Structure formats: structure tokens, C-alpha cells
């Protein structure tokens, strides 16, 4: 009986760790899919606008009218 309890606890702990890792992997996959979706929505023409906006932010000037 003295060996059974540590073995059961070890088995439960390993199962908990396996389930936790599976959940973490799932969350990482979801995050990666969201990032890819956001990148797909970002059009190349918008990058020029972003560069202009970034340049004005760096100089402290407002956006051109």
C-alpha cells in the first residue's frame, strides 16, 4: 500500500502536466492564427500610409492635411 499512493500521485501529476501543455499549445495556435489573420487584412497600400504616420510621430509634427 505504501508504493501505490506515490504512484497514483505521480500518474495524476503527469496527466495534469500533459493536459496543461495541450492547453498551452492550443492557445499558441489560436494566437498564431489571429496574427496571421491580422497580417492578411493589412494591405500593402496601407504600409505607405503607416510610414508617413510614423515619420510624423517621430518628428512631433501633426498629420498632413
N, C-alpha and C positions, 0 to 999 in steps of 0.2 A: 504494500500500500504506500510505502514511503517514496517509491520511484514513480508511481502513477501520477501524483499531483504535479510535480515539476514537469513531467512530460506533457500533461494536458495544458498547463500554463504556457509552455513553450509552443505547443501547437496553436493555441489561441493567439498568442502574440505574433507568430509568423503569419497567420491568416489575417490578422488586423493590419500588419505591415503590407501584405500583398494587396489588400483592398484599398489601403490608403495610397499606395503607389499607383494603382489603377485609376483612382480618382484624380490624382495629380496629373497623370498623363492625359486624361480626358480634358481637364481644364486647360492644359497647354495646347492641346489640339484645337479646342474651341477658340482660344486666344489667337492662335496662328491663323485660323480660318477667318476670323474677324479682321485681322491685319491685312490679309490678302484681299478681302472684300473692299476694305477702305482704299487700298492701293489701286485696285481695279477701277474704282469710282473717280480717282484723281486723274483728270485729263491732262495730256501734255501741254495744251494751251494754257492751262491754269498755272503751270510752273513759271512762265514768264511773268505773270501777274504776281506770283509769290515772290519772285526775285526782286521785283520793283518794290513791293511792300517791305521786304526785308531790308533793302537798301535805305528806304526812308526811315525805318525804325532805327537803323544803326546811326544815321546822321541826326536823328532827332527831329527831322522835318516831318510835316504832315503829308498825307497822300496828295498827289496832284489832282487838280480839279478838272 
